[in-house]
Amino acid sequence: MPIHFFNTLTREKDEFKSSDDMRVGLYTCGPTVYDYAHIGNWRTYLFEDILRRHLEYRGFDVKHVMNITDVDDKTIRGAMSGGISLDEYTIPFTQAFFEDRDALNVEPAHVYPRATQHIPEMVALIKALLDKGVAYRAEDGSTYYDITKFPGYGKLSHFRIEELRAGARVKSDEYEKAQVSDFALWKAWDEADGAVFWETELGKGRPGWHIECSAMSMKYLGRTFDIHTGGVDNIFPHHENEIAQSEAATGRKFVNFWLHSEHLLVEGRKMSKSLGNFYTLRDVIARGYDPMAFRYLVLGAHYRSKLNFTWRALETAKTTIGNLYEFMGRLDKESSSGLEEAVERARTAFGEAMDDDLNTPVALASAFSLIKEVNIHGRGGREVFEAMVDFDRVLGLRLAERAKPMSAEIPHEILGLVQERENARKTRDFAAADRIRSELAAAGYAIEDTPEGPRIKAK
């Protein structure tokens, strides 16, 4: 079955085909290191991790580039307010990002280019835009992109060309569609920048945010590459401006597939420090939650649907991930359990769900259908364990390494009673089911009915 992704550029699910056989160039917008990454950021980074993992699961050779934005309006403000250098301000947050990445079991990108280390590439790209007449120098020495010179401007965010405001300018890195205007490629130095500047052919100053990703992505992935991702808030202006810059400079299509994840809400509201509902991963850990519980919570919603984070939902995810580790520990890795057909059904359903625009909720359901089969039959073997570990190549929940071995194997006669009770429940003989539950309790076993089937535990 071919893979299909929802392409923001076409607003359709398009069949994915690599531009270079089975090699994939993937660029994911990384952190702006002015603060700790919050859980909304991590929702996007986890979606990007699942995307990469599934491509590799399907046999693609992925080259993954994720930028580190260590110079922009916000990082400069932070350094200035702290009275320290830009590096002193951004490096600790960069390191914290890597620590959080590892805690969430996110695969490291192959390249993490830092914006401050790629100024020559940015200058060269801006000069090319000046030579082509799509950029111009302003009175203060800054360089702007003339959006009226690029006929395709707006094709990603899908606004009408009539909305463009000829001659209007915006110098800020982030702005709304209502402010659509010529945007800064190179910002001439002023006192607010302090010691943050570069002396270049464009004058004393520093790059705008948007030119950074164009220059770095094309350096490492080429003038045209396969997939560019980010959150929906990146669509405009950031990704729209990347397309305009890159395609005007090269005369070629910049990116074939654009994928964007939806917002994370907290208790149904937008996350905000002023509302007191702003959380980082470190806040989650400080409350005693395993980062894998947060990862599982994210997997439970499709990446193009809003995810409503609540502490109750995280508590449920914590319980579920614990049950998964216990389930993995109960499996007999040495012998078969005769569930080959159930395993094959689950493998097919899992792959089809992930091929359908990374439908993680349905993929998880296919894994739990296999768990239900094991719980009903009372025994899972090598083929089940291998399938679950294979699924985890995509899910990234650390199922094998976190598997909790059972202290003692449940006797066959007890498993027989579990199966007998399950049969009684299916025929709606609830009196018999209750009687068997009492027998199990008297033998020292508790039974829990779950959507994945009955679970038996020694008391």
ROBAVEX-337179 format. One record per residue (C-alpha): residue in one letter; x, y, z. Coordinates in steps of 0.05 Angstrom, whole numbers. Example, Ala and Ser with C-alpha at 12.3 -4.5 7.8 and 13.67 -1.06 7.14 Angstrom:
<pt code="a" px="246" py="-90" pz="156"/>
<pt code="s" px="273" py="-21" pz="143"/>
//
This chain:
<pt code="m" px="0" py="0" pz="0"/>
<pt code="p" px="29" py="68" pz="-18"/>
<pt code="i" px="40" py="121" pz="35"/>
<pt code="h" px="-5" py="183" pz="32"/>
<pt code="f" px="7" py="248" pz="69"/>
<pt code="f" px="-38" py="309" pz="75"/>
<pt code="n" px="2" py="361" pz="37"/>
<pt code="t" px="-12" py="432" pz="62"/>
<pt code="l" px="9" py="458" pz="-7"/>
<pt code="t" px="-46" py="420" pz="-44"/>
<pt code="r" px="-94" py="411" pz="14"/>
<pt code="e" px="-102" py="338" pz="-6"/>
<pt code="k" px="-76" py="271" pz="15"/>
<pt code="d" px="-22" py="260" pz="-38"/>
<pt code="e" px="15" py="195" pz="-51"/>
<pt code="f" px="86" py="202" pz="-26"/>
<pt code="k" px="142" py="188" pz="-74"/>
<pt code="s" px="213" py="205" pz="-59"/>
<pt code="s" px="249" py="249" pz="-109"/>
<pt code="d" px="311" py="203" pz="-105"/>
<pt code="d" px="291" py="130" pz="-105"/>
<pt code="m" px="286" py="109" pz="-31"/>
<pt code="r" px="324" py="169" pz="-3"/>
<pt code="v" px="284" py="223" pz="33"/>
<pt code="g" px="307" py="293" pz="51"/>
<pt code="l" px="269" py="316" pz="113"/>
<pt code="y" px="274" py="385" pz="144"/>
<pt code="t" px="239" py="399" pz="210"/>
<pt code="c" px="234" py="468" pz="241"/>
<pt code="g" px="272" py="462" pz="307"/>
<pt code="p" px="271" py="503" pz="371"/>
<pt code="t" px="283" py="576" pz="379"/>
<pt code="v" px="328" py="572" pz="440"/>
<pt code="y" px="304" py="631" pz="480"/>
<pt code="d" px="269" py="587" pz="532"/>
<pt code="y" px="254" py="514" pz="548"/>
<pt code="a" px="212" py="480" pz="496"/>
<pt code="h" px="139" py="474" pz="520"/>
<pt code="i" px="93" py="415" pz="512"/>
<pt code="g" px="61" py="447" pz="451"/>
<pt code="n" px="129" py="448" pz="417"/>
<pt code="w" px="140" py="376" pz="437"/>
<pt code="r" px="74" py="356" pz="406"/>
<pt code="t" px="102" py="380" pz="339"/>
<pt code="y" px="171" py="349" pz="350"/>
<pt code="l" px="139" py="282" pz="368"/>
<pt code="f" px="97" py="284" pz="304"/>
<pt code="e" px="160" py="296" pz="265"/>
<pt code="d" px="194" py="238" pz="300"/>
<pt code="i" px="136" py="191" pz="283"/>
<pt code="l" px="140" py="215" pz="211"/>
<pt code="r" px="214" py="198" pz="206"/>
<pt code="r" px="206" py="132" pz="242"/>
<pt code="h" px="150" py="109" pz="196"/>
<pt code="l" px="189" py="128" pz="134"/>
<pt code="e" px="248" py="86" pz="160"/>
<pt code="y" px="199" py="31" pz="179"/>
<pt code="r" px="178" py="29" pz="106"/>
<pt code="g" px="250" py="24" pz="83"/>
<pt code="f" px="267" py="95" pz="65"/>
<pt code="d" px="336" py="123" pz="78"/>
<pt code="v" px="320" py="189" pz="113"/>
<pt code="k" px="368" py="248" pz="119"/>
<pt code="h" px="338" py="290" pz="175"/>
<pt code="v" px="359" py="362" pz="186"/>
<pt code="m" px="332" py="403" pz="244"/>
<pt code="n" px="354" py="475" pz="253"/>
<pt code="i" px="371" py="510" pz="318"/>
<pt code="t" px="348" py="582" pz="315"/>
<pt code="d" px="398" py="616" pz="360"/>
<pt code="v" px="391" py="687" pz="332"/>
<pt code="d" px="325" py="723" pz="324"/>
<pt code="d" px="285" py="777" pz="358"/>
<pt code="k" px="270" py="735" pz="420"/>
<pt code="t" px="340" py="707" pz="432"/>
<pt code="i" px="370" py="777" pz="425"/>
<pt code="r" px="320" py="806" pz="475"/>
<pt code="g" px="336" py="751" pz="524"/>
<pt code="a" px="411" py="761" pz="519"/>
<pt code="m" px="405" py="836" pz="525"/>
<pt code="s" px="359" py="833" pz="586"/>
<pt code="g" px="406" py="783" pz="619"/>
<pt code="g" px="468" py="825" pz="603"/>
<pt code="i" px="503" py="765" pz="572"/>
<pt code="s" px="527" py="744" pz="503"/>
<pt code="l" px="481" py="710" pz="454"/>
<pt code="d" px="518" py="644" pz="461"/>
<pt code="e" px="516" py="647" pz="537"/>
<pt code="y" px="441" py="656" pz="532"/>
<pt code="t" px="424" py="605" pz="479"/>
<pt code="i" px="472" py="547" pz="492"/>
<pt code="p" px="440" py="525" pz="559"/>
<pt code="f" px="371" py="523" pz="526"/>
<pt code="t" px="400" py="484" pz="467"/>
<pt code="q" px="428" py="433" pz="515"/>
<pt code="a" px="362" py="429" pz="552"/>
<pt code="f" px="327" py="415" pz="486"/>
<pt code="f" px="373" py="356" pz="473"/>
<pt code="e" px="361" py="329" pz="543"/>
<pt code="d" px="286" py="333" pz="534"/>
<pt code="r" px="292" py="301" pz="465"/>
<pt code="d" px="327" py="241" pz="495"/>
<pt code="a" px="277" py="236" pz="553"/>
<pt code="l" px="221" py="230" pz="501"/>
<pt code="n" px="259" py="179" pz="459"/>
<pt code="v" px="260" py="225" pz="398"/>
<pt code="e" px="310" py="202" pz="345"/>
<pt code="p" px="367" py="253" pz="338"/>
<pt code="a" px="369" py="290" pz="272"/>
<pt code="h" px="429" py="276" pz="229"/>
<pt code="v" px="446" py="350" pz="226"/>
<pt code="y" px="430" py="406" pz="275"/>
<pt code="p" px="453" py="469" pz="239"/>
<pt code="r" px="456" py="531" pz="283"/>
<pt code="a" px="435" py="596" pz="250"/>
<pt code="t" px="495" py="635" pz="277"/>
<pt code="q" px="542" py="586" pz="243"/>
<pt code="h" px="511" py="597" pz="173"/>
<pt code="i" px="513" py="672" pz="163"/>
<pt code="p" px="555" py="667" pz="98"/>
<pt code="e" px="503" py="621" pz="66"/>
<pt code="m" px="448" py="670" pz="85"/>
<pt code="v" px="486" py="730" pz="57"/>
<pt code="a" px="498" py="693" pz="-8"/>
<pt code="l" px="424" py="677" pz="-14"/>
<pt code="i" px="403" py="749" pz="-1"/>
<pt code="k" px="453" py="774" pz="-53"/>
<pt code="a" px="422" py="726" pz="-104"/>
<pt code="l" px="354" py="755" pz="-88"/>
<pt code="l" px="380" py="826" pz="-96"/>
<pt code="d" px="411" py="807" pz="-163"/>
<pt code="k" px="345" py="779" pz="-187"/>
<pt code="g" px="308" py="842" pz="-168"/>
<pt code="v" px="261" py="810" pz="-117"/>
<pt code="a" px="296" py="842" pz="-58"/>
<pt code="y" px="314" py="915" pz="-44"/>
<pt code="r" px="353" py="958" pz="5"/>
<pt code="a" px="313" py="1003" pz="51"/>
<pt code="e" px="334" py="1072" pz="76"/>
<pt code="d" px="360" py="1045" pz="142"/>
<pt code="g" px="406" py="994" pz="109"/>
<pt code="s" px="361" py="934" pz="118"/>
<pt code="t" px="344" py="888" pz="60"/>
<pt code="y" px="272" py="868" pz="46"/>
<pt code="y" px="238" py="817" pz="2"/>
<pt code="d" px="187" py="848" pz="-47"/>
<pt code="i" px="129" py="799" pz="-44"/>
<pt code="t" px="95" py="830" pz="-105"/>
<pt code="k" px="154" py="804" pz="-147"/>
<pt code="f" px="137" py="731" pz="-131"/>
<pt code="p" px="73" py="710" pz="-167"/>
<pt code="g" px="64" py="648" pz="-124"/>
<pt code="y" px="64" py="685" pz="-58"/>
<pt code="g" px="8" py="658" pz="-14"/>
<pt code="k" px="4" py="589" pz="-45"/>
<pt code="l" px="19" py="553" pz="20"/>
<pt code="s" px="-25" py="593" pz="67"/>
<pt code="h" px="-78" py="600" pz="12"/>
<pt code="f" px="-95" py="674" pz="15"/>
<pt code="r" px="-113" py="716" pz="-45"/>
<pt code="i" px="-61" py="755" pz="-82"/>
<pt code="e" px="-105" py="817" pz="-76"/>
<pt code="e" px="-91" py="817" pz="-1"/>
<pt code="l" px="-18" py="836" pz="-13"/>
<pt code="r" px="0" py="907" pz="8"/>
<pt code="a" px="50" py="934" pz="-42"/>
<pt code="g" px="105" py="975" pz="-9"/>
<pt code="a" px="86" py="959" pz="63"/>
<pt code="r" px="141" py="929" pz="106"/>
<pt code="v" px="147" py="888" pz="169"/>
<pt code="k" px="212" py="880" pz="205"/>
<pt code="s" px="189" py="834" pz="261"/>
<pt code="d" px="204" py="760" pz="253"/>
<pt code="e" px="133" py="739" pz="271"/>
<pt code="y" px="69" py="772" pz="247"/>
<pt code="e" px="-3" py="757" pz="227"/>
<pt code="k" px="-35" py="750" pz="159"/>
<pt code="a" px="-68" py="818" pz="169"/>
<pt code="q" px="2" py="847" pz="167"/>
<pt code="v" px="24" py="813" pz="102"/>
<pt code="s" px="79" py="857" pz="75"/>
<pt code="d" px="149" py="858" pz="49"/>
<pt code="f" px="192" py="823" pz="101"/>
<pt code="a" px="263" py="833" pz="126"/>
<pt code="l" px="318" py="789" pz="99"/>
<pt code="w" px="375" py="827" pz="132"/>
<pt code="k" px="364" py="874" pz="191"/>
<pt code="a" px="411" py="933" pz="197"/>
<pt code="w" px="441" py="939" pz="266"/>
<pt code="d" px="410" py="985" pz="317"/>
<pt code="e" px="422" py="995" pz="392"/>
<pt code="a" px="370" py="943" pz="411"/>
<pt code="d" px="415" py="889" pz="381"/>
<pt code="g" px="473" py="906" pz="426"/>
<pt code="a" px="534" py="863" pz="410"/>
<pt code="v" px="494" py="817" pz="362"/>
<pt code="f" px="515" py="835" pz="292"/>
<pt code="w" px="558" py="812" pz="233"/>
<pt code="e" px="598" py="856" pz="187"/>
<pt code="t" px="581" py="832" pz="116"/>
<pt code="e" px="573" py="857" pz="45"/>
<pt code="l" px="501" py="873" pz="65"/>
<pt code="g" px="525" py="919" pz="120"/>
<pt code="k" px="529" py="913" pz="195"/>
<pt code="g" px="469" py="873" pz="219"/>
<pt code="r" px="439" py="804" pz="227"/>
<pt code="p" px="392" py="758" pz="189"/>
<pt code="g" px="317" py="755" pz="192"/>
<pt code="w" px="287" py="690" pz="217"/>
<pt code="h" px="258" py="666" pz="151"/>
<pt code="i" px="322" py="669" pz="110"/>
<pt code="e" px="357" py="624" pz="161"/>
<pt code="c" px="316" py="562" pz="145"/>
<pt code="s" px="319" py="573" pz="70"/>
<pt code="a" px="395" py="577" pz="72"/>
<pt code="m" px="406" py="519" pz="119"/>
<pt code="s" px="356" py="471" pz="89"/>
<pt code="m" px="383" py="480" pz="18"/>
<pt code="k" px="455" py="473" pz="42"/>
<pt code="y" px="443" py="405" pz="72"/>
<pt code="l" px="385" py="378" pz="29"/>
<pt code="g" px="393" py="412" pz="-38"/>
<pt code="r" px="351" py="464" pz="-76"/>
<pt code="t" px="291" py="417" pz="-78"/>
<pt code="f" px="277" py="365" pz="-25"/>
<pt code="d" px="221" py="319" pz="-3"/>
<pt code="i" px="188" py="340" pz="62"/>
<pt code="h" px="187" py="403" pz="105"/>
<pt code="t" px="148" py="403" pz="171"/>
<pt code="g" px="128" py="446" pz="229"/>
<pt code="g" px="68" py="468" pz="270"/>
<pt code="v" px="8" py="502" pz="237"/>
<pt code="d" px="32" py="568" pz="265"/>
<pt code="n" px="93" py="562" pz="220"/>
<pt code="i" px="51" py="562" pz="156"/>
<pt code="f" px="48" py="638" pz="155"/>
<pt code="p" px="92" py="676" pz="153"/>
<pt code="h" px="152" py="630" pz="163"/>
<pt code="h" px="141" py="575" pz="113"/>
<pt code="e" px="106" py="620" pz="63"/>
<pt code="n" px="167" py="665" pz="64"/>
<pt code="e" px="215" py="606" pz="58"/>
<pt code="i" px="181" py="585" pz="-6"/>
<pt code="a" px="183" py="655" pz="-35"/>
<pt code="q" px="257" py="665" pz="-19"/>
<pt code="s" px="281" py="596" pz="-41"/>
<pt code="e" px="241" py="590" pz="-106"/>
<pt code="a" px="257" py="661" pz="-128"/>
<pt code="a" px="331" py="648" pz="-117"/>
<pt code="t" px="335" py="580" pz="-151"/>
<pt code="g" px="278" py="581" pz="-201"/>
<pt code="r" px="260" py="511" pz="-176"/>
<pt code="k" px="206" py="481" pz="-132"/>
<pt code="f" px="231" py="485" pz="-60"/>
<pt code="v" px="194" py="428" pz="-25"/>
<pt code="n" px="148" py="373" pz="-50"/>
<pt code="f" px="110" py="358" pz="14"/>
<pt code="w" px="91" py="406" pz="70"/>
<pt code="l" px="64" py="373" pz="134"/>
<pt code="h" px="39" py="412" pz="194"/>
<pt code="s" px="15" py="390" pz="262"/>
<pt code="e" px="-44" py="423" pz="298"/>
<pt code="h" px="-41" py="461" pz="364"/>
<pt code="l" px="-39" py="431" pz="433"/>
<pt code="l" px="-91" py="460" pz="480"/>
<pt code="v" px="-90" py="456" pz="556"/>
<pt code="e" px="-157" py="443" pz="589"/>
<pt code="g" px="-190" py="467" pz="524"/>
<pt code="r" px="-153" py="533" pz="522"/>
<pt code="k" px="-92" py="560" pz="486"/>
<pt code="m" px="-30" py="552" pz="529"/>
<pt code="s" px="-8" py="617" pz="559"/>
<pt code="k" px="35" py="639" pz="617"/>
<pt code="s" px="-17" py="692" pz="635"/>
<pt code="l" px="-70" py="637" pz="642"/>
<pt code="g" px="-25" py="595" pz="686"/>
<pt code="n" px="-30" py="535" pz="639"/>
<pt code="f" px="38" py="539" pz="607"/>
<pt code="y" px="79" py="475" pz="617"/>
<pt code="t" px="146" py="449" pz="595"/>
<pt code="l" px="166" py="376" pz="594"/>
<pt code="r" px="205" py="390" pz="658"/>
<pt code="d" px="141" py="412" pz="692"/>
<pt code="v" px="109" py="345" pz="671"/>
<pt code="i" px="168" py="306" pz="699"/>
<pt code="a" px="168" py="347" pz="763"/>
<pt code="r" px="97" py="324" pz="776"/>
<pt code="g" px="121" py="252" pz="775"/>
<pt code="y" px="102" py="232" pz="704"/>
<pt code="d" px="144" py="188" pz="659"/>
<pt code="p" px="159" py="225" pz="593"/>
<pt code="m" px="134" py="162" pz="558"/>
<pt code="a" px="65" py="176" pz="586"/>
<pt code="f" px="66" py="244" pz="550"/>
<pt code="r" px="91" py="211" pz="487"/>
<pt code="y" px="34" py="161" pz="491"/>
<pt code="l" px="-16" py="217" pz="502"/>
<pt code="v" px="8" py="252" pz="438"/>
<pt code="l" px="3" py="187" pz="398"/>
<pt code="g" px="-70" py="181" pz="418"/>
<pt code="a" px="-90" py="240" pz="374"/>
<pt code="h" px="-80" py="248" pz="300"/>
<pt code="y" px="-27" py="301" pz="286"/>
<pt code="r" px="-75" py="343" pz="245"/>
<pt code="s" px="-126" py="345" pz="303"/>
<pt code="k" px="-121" py="391" pz="362"/>
<pt code="l" px="-95" py="355" pz="423"/>
<pt code="n" px="-127" py="375" pz="489"/>
<pt code="f" px="-77" py="364" pz="545"/>
<pt code="t" px="-106" py="352" pz="614"/>
<pt code="w" px="-73" py="323" pz="676"/>
<pt code="r" px="-129" py="271" pz="680"/>
<pt code="a" px="-114" py="249" pz="608"/>
<pt code="l" px="-40" py="245" pz="626"/>
<pt code="e" px="-57" py="202" pz="686"/>
<pt code="t" px="-96" py="155" pz="641"/>
<pt code="a" px="-37" py="152" pz="593"/>
<pt code="k" px="9" py="137" pz="652"/>
<pt code="t" px="-34" py="78" pz="671"/>
<pt code="t" px="-39" py="52" pz="600"/>
<pt code="i" px="36" py="56" pz="587"/>
<pt code="g" px="48" py="18" pz="652"/>
<pt code="n" px="-1" py="-35" pz="630"/>
<pt code="l" px="36" py="-41" pz="563"/>
<pt code="y" px="102" py="-53" pz="599"/>
<pt code="e" px="69" py="-106" pz="642"/>
<pt code="f" px="39" py="-139" pz="580"/>
<pt code="m" px="107" py="-142" pz="547"/>
<pt code="g" px="135" py="-174" pz="609"/>
<pt code="r" px="83" py="-229" pz="607"/>
<pt code="l" px="101" py="-252" pz="537"/>
<pt code="d" px="140" py="-316" pz="527"/>
<pt code="k" px="197" py="-295" pz="481"/>
<pt code="e" px="222" py="-366" pz="472"/>
<pt code="s" px="163" py="-403" pz="442"/>
<pt code="s" px="103" py="-392" pz="397"/>
<pt code="s" px="32" py="-381" pz="423"/>
<pt code="g" px="-3" py="-400" pz="359"/>
<pt code="l" px="-28" py="-330" pz="345"/>
<pt code="e" px="6" py="-322" pz="278"/>
<pt code="e" px="-59" py="-302" pz="242"/>
<pt code="a" px="-76" py="-250" pz="294"/>
<pt code="v" px="-6" py="-222" pz="290"/>
<pt code="e" px="-10" py="-217" pz="214"/>
<pt code="r" px="-77" py="-181" pz="218"/>
<pt code="a" px="-49" py="-132" pz="268"/>
<pt code="r" px="14" py="-120" pz="227"/>
<pt code="t" px="-27" py="-106" pz="165"/>
<pt code="a" px="-75" py="-59" pz="201"/>
<pt code="f" px="-18" py="-22" pz="235"/>
<pt code="g" px="19" py="-10" pz="170"/>
<pt code="e" px="-43" py="12" pz="133"/>
<pt code="a" px="-61" py="61" pz="188"/>
<pt code="m" px="8" py="93" pz="189"/>
<pt code="d" px="10" py="95" pz="112"/>
<pt code="d" px="-55" py="135" pz="115"/>
<pt code="d" px="-26" py="202" pz="137"/>
<pt code="l" px="5" py="175" pz="201"/>
<pt code="n" px="-60" py="154" pz="233"/>
<pt code="t" px="-31" py="137" pz="301"/>
<pt code="p" px="-98" py="127" pz="338"/>
<pt code="v" px="-118" py="72" pz="289"/>
<pt code="a" px="-48" py="43" pz="290"/>
<pt code="l" px="-51" py="39" pz="366"/>
<pt code="a" px="-119" py="6" pz="362"/>
<pt code="s" px="-90" py="-48" pz="317"/>
<pt code="a" px="-36" py="-62" pz="369"/>
<pt code="f" px="-88" py="-66" pz="424"/>
<pt code="s" px="-130" py="-114" pz="382"/>
<pt code="l" px="-70" py="-161" pz="386"/>
<pt code="i" px="-64" py="-150" pz="461"/>
<pt code="k" px="-137" py="-169" pz="468"/>
<pt code="e" px="-125" py="-234" pz="430"/>
<pt code="v" px="-68" py="-251" pz="477"/>
<pt code="n" px="-109" py="-234" pz="539"/>
<pt code="i" px="-167" py="-277" pz="515"/>
<pt code="h" px="-123" py="-336" pz="498"/>
<pt code="g" px="-83" py="-327" pz="562"/>
<pt code="r" px="-15" py="-333" pz="530"/>
<pt code="g" px="28" py="-294" pz="482"/>
<pt code="g" px="93" py="-317" pz="452"/>
<pt code="r" px="152" py="-299" pz="409"/>
<pt code="e" px="112" py="-277" pz="348"/>
<pt code="v" px="71" py="-228" pz="391"/>
<pt code="f" px="132" py="-199" pz="425"/>
<pt code="e" px="168" py="-189" pz="358"/>
<pt code="a" px="106" py="-155" pz="328"/>
<pt code="m" px="100" py="-107" pz="387"/>
<pt code="v" px="174" py="-90" pz="384"/>
<pt code="d" px="166" py="-79" pz="309"/>
<pt code="f" px="108" py="-31" pz="321"/>
<pt code="d" px="151" py="5" pz="372"/>
<pt code="r" px="202" py="22" pz="318"/>
<pt code="v" px="149" py="73" pz="298"/>
<pt code="l" px="115" py="87" pz="365"/>
<pt code="g" px="179" py="96" pz="404"/>
<pt code="l" px="150" py="77" pz="472"/>
<pt code="r" px="210" py="35" pz="494"/>
<pt code="l" px="167" py="-28" pz="500"/>
<pt code="a" px="224" py="-78" pz="499"/>
<pt code="e" px="271" py="-43" pz="547"/>
<pt code="r" px="215" py="-25" pz="596"/>
<pt code="a" px="181" py="-94" pz="595"/>
<pt code="k" px="165" py="-114" pz="667"/>
<pt code="p" px="178" py="-188" pz="678"/>
<pt code="m" px="124" py="-224" pz="717"/>
<pt code="s" px="145" py="-253" pz="784"/>
<pt code="a" px="109" py="-318" pz="770"/>
<pt code="e" px="74" py="-350" pz="712"/>
<pt code="i" px="-2" py="-356" pz="719"/>
<pt code="p" px="-23" py="-429" pz="723"/>
<pt code="h" px="-59" py="-460" pz="663"/>
<pt code="e" px="-120" py="-477" pz="704"/>
<pt code="i" px="-128" py="-403" pz="723"/>
<pt code="l" px="-121" py="-383" pz="650"/>
<pt code="g" px="-173" py="-435" pz="633"/>
<pt code="l" px="-222" py="-402" pz="682"/>
<pt code="v" px="-207" py="-334" pz="650"/>
<pt code="q" px="-225" py="-362" pz="582"/>
<pt code="e" px="-287" py="-396" pz="610"/>
<pt code="r" px="-310" py="-331" pz="641"/>
<pt code="e" px="-297" py="-293" pz="576"/>
<pt code="n" px="-340" py="-343" pz="538"/>
<pt code="a" px="-396" py="-334" pz="590"/>
<pt code="r" px="-393" py="-259" pz="581"/>
<pt code="k" px="-398" py="-266" pz="506"/>
<pt code="t" px="-462" py="-308" pz="513"/>
<pt code="r" px="-488" py="-257" pz="565"/>
<pt code="d" px="-487" py="-310" pz="620"/>
<pt code="f" px="-468" py="-259" pz="672"/>
<pt code="a" px="-486" py="-303" pz="731"/>
<pt code="a" px="-433" py="-354" pz="708"/>
<pt code="a" px="-383" py="-298" pz="695"/>
<pt code="d" px="-393" py="-271" pz="766"/>
<pt code="r" px="-386" py="-341" pz="795"/>
<pt code="i" px="-320" py="-351" pz="759"/>
<pt code="r" px="-295" py="-283" pz="782"/>
<pt code="s" px="-308" py="-306" pz="854"/>
<pt code="e" px="-271" py="-371" pz="842"/>
<pt code="l" px="-212" py="-332" pz="815"/>
<pt code="a" px="-213" py="-285" pz="875"/>
<pt code="a" px="-214" py="-345" pz="922"/>
<pt code="a" px="-153" py="-372" pz="886"/>
<pt code="g" px="-116" py="-306" pz="896"/>
<pt code="y" px="-126" py="-274" pz="828"/>
<pt code="a" px="-160" py="-209" pz="808"/>
<pt code="i" px="-190" py="-200" pz="739"/>
<pt code="e" px="-198" py="-133" pz="705"/>
<pt code="d" px="-241" py="-124" pz="643"/>
<pt code="t" px="-209" py="-75" pz="594"/>
<pt code="p" px="-224" py="-55" pz="522"/>
<pt code="e" px="-165" py="-99" pz="504"/>
<pt code="g" px="-194" py="-160" pz="538"/>
<pt code="p" px="-190" py="-188" pz="609"/>
<pt code="r" px="-127" py="-179" pz="649"/>
<pt code="i" px="-109" py="-227" pz="706"/>
<pt code="k" px="-64" py="-209" pz="764"/>
<pt code="a" px="-42" py="-245" pz="827"/>
<pt code="k" px="-67" py="-208" pz="888"/>
//
